[in-house]
Amino acid sequence: MPIDSISTNPVSPVPIKSTGSVERSPVVPETSSITPMPSVIATNANPVEKAPAETSKELAEAMEAVEIMMSVRNRSVQFVKDESSGANVIKVIDDNTGEVIRQLPSEELLGFMRNLTKMLGNFLDERV
């Protein structure tokens, strides 16, 4: 049985005329009135130090706003400090069921932090 080869460049039944070469003028960059950006951007931002009374007032206002948003959705927010890892934990809890909807940091990350703290504690205790 003969095997026919298939050409990878099929021949068109209609002859194709070449378009010729296109000549373009050389590209000349345009000059503009825009000043170039400096390589280093200087900032004048300095940390703003607030009085403790201002900070506590802003914190109270933010907490009130969070409580209002949560009460609309029948949820509450708890701020807890995890004793074994020392991390601050924020929990969003469904008021109807008591279920934890979201926790930051997650329980997995807290477990990792607890283990890391325990390992570092053991390491430092052995060296002393």
TACORNOR-V299926 format. One line per field, one symbol per residue. ss: DSSP state (2 for helix, 1 for strand, 0 for the rest). A space follows every 10 residues. Layout:
ss = ???
This chain:
ss = 0000000000 0000000000 0000000000 0000000000 0000000000 0222222222 2222222222 2200111111 1000000111 1111000001 1111002222 2222222222 22222220
